[in-house]
Every structure is written in structure tokens, then in C-alpha cells.
């Protein structure tokens, strides 16, 4: 747990504890535990902001993140959840680099009766997403979710590609994308922190989804990210099922974390 929270955030928590706890509390393990829980709860309270789908047609969610973090799966789950809320959804297969990513979205789309806009492998992602945006606008679709590539081998190129996608979207709606959501694998610890920094510097993130919180990962990285960036955490992934992508609730997370630590 502590390893993932990171030195900087841990130091802040300890400093705050010693400032706010009385001498007596510091000697009383139980009282200290309660205080620690409060301190950690306060860090997460600042990022406890569920995603509100505003009445824009389409409300555009641009999904970013490195390969292998569960981004495409998260898109599928989000799409199903919005559909269950009575919203019409469209997907844009903007990860044109990997044929498997496009296929995965198309399979999700077919299975759930959700239209997917795709082009051939290697197509310009900005043009795929532009086409999808135009189509969603014309059809009065409620939510458009756009996938993007996540290959970090060529960071500079990838970040430029994402900036271009954002620029192209703004030609159709200056407020778009309405959400830029980064998917992170919670089990990668401090790696997740550097990914958040990289993507935030490139495109300015408005939300995060943390996946793989069902494994041995205690999710300590959530505190480091909340503390350093203050970006709202929209969802957490705790398993394979559709319902296992849950809106993030700070109180519930602290509750579960401290229950495990008991």
C-alpha cells in the first residue's frame, strides 16, 4: 500500500497527521488509525466527482491511455451503462494502429447494438473521429465515445496525434471533447503516476478511470494521483463484468481499503 502511495504523498499525510493529532492521539494506535483514515479520506474527497453527461448532442468522451490498461474494455462497459440509462451511444475506433482494438470495439458494438465508426488499419485517427463526430451529430446521438492509440514507444508522436484529434474535434464543437478520460491500471503503481503526468501535459485530462482494482493491487496509487493532479476519478474497475465498472465513491473506497487493512 505505502509503496504505491509514493514518498511525496506519504510525507504529506504524516506531516498533516502530526500537525492535527494531539500528543495523546499519537501514542494511541486506535485514535491514530481513525485520524489516518480521515486524512486519506480528505485527499480523495477532492476527486470524488462522477461524470455528468451534459445535454450536448453528442456529448463527446475522448478516451486516452497506454495499451494494456483495459481502455477498450472500459469503453464497452461505459457504452453499455449509458445505453441502460436510455442514452443513444456511438463508438469511434480511433486506435487505427491495432487491428485488434478496432475488432474488439466492433464486436462490442454488434453485441450491444451500438454503431461503431471505423476505417482501415493505419488510417488517420483524427479523420476517423471527425467522421464519427459528424455522423453522431447528424443522427442526434447522445454520447460519442472515441478510442485512441496507446503506444508509448513513440511518446512524442502519440501526444501530437492526440493534440491533433482534439483540434479536429473543436472544428465541429469548440467545447469538444467534453471529457478527456485517461484509463490507468491501478496495479502499475508509480508508472500510473507518470502516465497521468504525460497525458495531462499533452491534452489536459478532465477525468480518470482506474482499472484492475480487483487484484492484489491495493490501489494506493489513487492517493498519489489525487494528491498530485486533483483530476476527478470517474470510475473504478473491480472485475470483468459490466457492473464491475463503478462510479468512484471516495467514502466506499476508504471503507474497503481500511477493512482490508484491519
N, C-alpha and C positions, 0 to 999 in steps of 0.2 A: 504493500500500500504506500508506504513512505517513499519508496523508490520512485513511484510514478508521480507523486505529488511534486517532486523536484525540490532542490535545495532552496531556491528563492522563495517559493510559496510556503514551504515548511518553516523557514526562518521567520516569515511574516506572521504565521499562525502562532509560533512560540512567543515572539515579541508581544503580540497582542494579548496572548494568554497571561503572560507575566504582568502586563500593564493592568488588565482588567480583573484578574483574580486576586483575592486577598491572600495574605501570608498563610492564613489558616487553610484556605482552599488549596493552595499549592502543596500542602502536606497531606491533604485528604484526597486519596485516589478517586473516590466516587464523585466528589464535588468537581474535581479537575476534569473528569470524564464528561460530566454534564456541560462544563464550560467549553471544552474542546468541541463538543457536538454543536454548541451554539455558534462558536467561531466559524466552523466549517459550513454550517447552515447559512450563515450570513454571506459567505463567499458565493454560494450557489444561488442564493435568493436574487442576486443581481442579474443572473442569466436565465431565470425561470420565466420565459416568455413564449407561450405556444404560438405557432404560426396561425395568423388570422388571414384567411383567404378573402381579400377585399373584392368589392364588386367591380372588378375590371374584367372586360371580356376581350381576350383571355387574360387571366392572372398568370404571369409567366414565372416559372421557377427554373432557374439555371442551376444544374447540379454539377459540382466540381469535386475532384478528389483523385488520388492516385489509384492505379489498378490494384485490385485485390482487396479493397476495403469493404466491398459489399454495396457499392454505389448503384449498380444496375438493379440489384435485388431490392434495394431501398426504394428506387423509383417505382418498381412494380407494386410494392406494398402500399406506397403513398397513393398511387393511382387507384388501387382497389378501395382504399379507405375513403378517398374523395368521392368515388363512384357510389359507395354505400351511403354517403351523405346527400346523394341526389344531384351531384355535380357532373357535368359532362367533362371528359378528360381526353386530351390528345398527347401523344408522346413524340418527341423528336429524337431520332437516333444520330446524335451529333458525335459519337465516338466512331468516326468513319475509319479509324486506323485498325480497329479489330473487328473482323467479320463476326466473331463470336458475340461481341457486345450487341451488334445490330440484330443478329438472330435471336439473342436472348430477349431483347425488347419486343421483337415481332411475335415471338411465341407467347409472351405475357399478354400482348395486345390481342392476339387471336383468342386466347383462352378466356379473356375477360371482356371481349367485345369493345376494345379500345383502339381507335385508329392510331397507326404509327407511320410517321413520315420518315422515309429513309431513302438513301441513294447508294450508289455502288461504293465498294471499299476504296478508300483513298480520295473520296470526294471532299470538297471544301466544306468543313463543318459549319462555317458561318452561313454558307448558302443553303445547307440542309435546314438549319434552324430558322433562317429567314423564310424559306418556303413553308415550313411548318407554322410559323407565326402568321403568315398571310392567310394560310388555309384555316387556321383556328379562328382568326378574325372574321373571315368570310362566313364561317359556319356558326359563329356565335358560341364557340366553345368556352366553358367556364375556366378551365385550368389547362395550361400547356406546360408539360414538364420536359425539359431538354437535357439529354445526356451529353457528356463531353469526354474527350480522351483523358487518360490519366497516366500517360507515360512520363516518368520523371527523368528518364535517361537524358533527355534534352530539355532541361528546365526552361531555358530562355525561350526556345521555340514554342513550347507549350503555353507559357504565360502570354506570349504575344498573340497566340491563337485565341486564347480566352478573351484577351482585351478586344480583339477584332470582333468576336462574337457579340460582345456587349455593345460595341459601336454600331454594328449592323442592326441589332435589336432596336436601338434608340432611333433609328430612321423610321421605324413603324410606330413606336410609342416612346416618347422621351423618358417616361418613368420606368420603362422596362430595362432589364428584368426586374420584377417586383421583389424577388427573393433570389439571392445567390447563396446557395446552400452547399457547405463543404461536408462530405461524409468522411469520418475518421474511424479507424479501427482502434477501439479503446485498449486493446491488448498490446499495442505497439509502444505504449509509454511515451517517453520523451520524443520519439520520432513523430508522434502525432502533434506535438507542440511545434516542431519545426515546420511541419506541413501547414499547420494553421497560419503560421507567420508568413510563409511563402505565398500562399493563395490570398491571404488578406492583403498583403502588399501589392499583389498584382491586380486584383479585381475588387477588393473591398467586400468582405463577406458580411452577410446580414443574418446568417443562421448556420447552425451546426447540427449534424446528426452523428451520434456516436454508436457504432455497431459493435457486436461481439462482446457485449457486457454479460453474456450468459456463461462464459467460460471461467477460467481461473482468474481472469482479469478482474481486479477489484475496482477498476475504474478511477484510481487515484489521479489519473491524468486530467480528469474533468476539472479538478480543483486548480491545477496549474493553468489550464486553458481559460477557465472562468476568471482567474485572478489576473492573468497577463493580458487578455484581449477583451474581456467583457462582451463577447459575442453571444447573443441568445442561443441557448441549446433548445432546439425544436423537438427532436425525437431521440429516443434511445432504442437500440435494437437488442432484445434479450433472448432471441431464439429464431427459429426458421419460419414459424407461422406468420400469416398476415397480421394477426392480432399481437404478434410479438414486437411490432414496431409501435412504440408507445410514446405519446406526448410526454416530454420530460417534466417531472414534478420534483422540485428540489426537496421538499419535505419527505416524499416517499423514498427518494434516493438515499437521503441521510439515514432514514429509518432502517432501510435494508442494509446499508453499509455497517451501521453500528450493531445491528442484530447479528451480523456475521462476525463482528469483531469481539462480541461478548465471550 
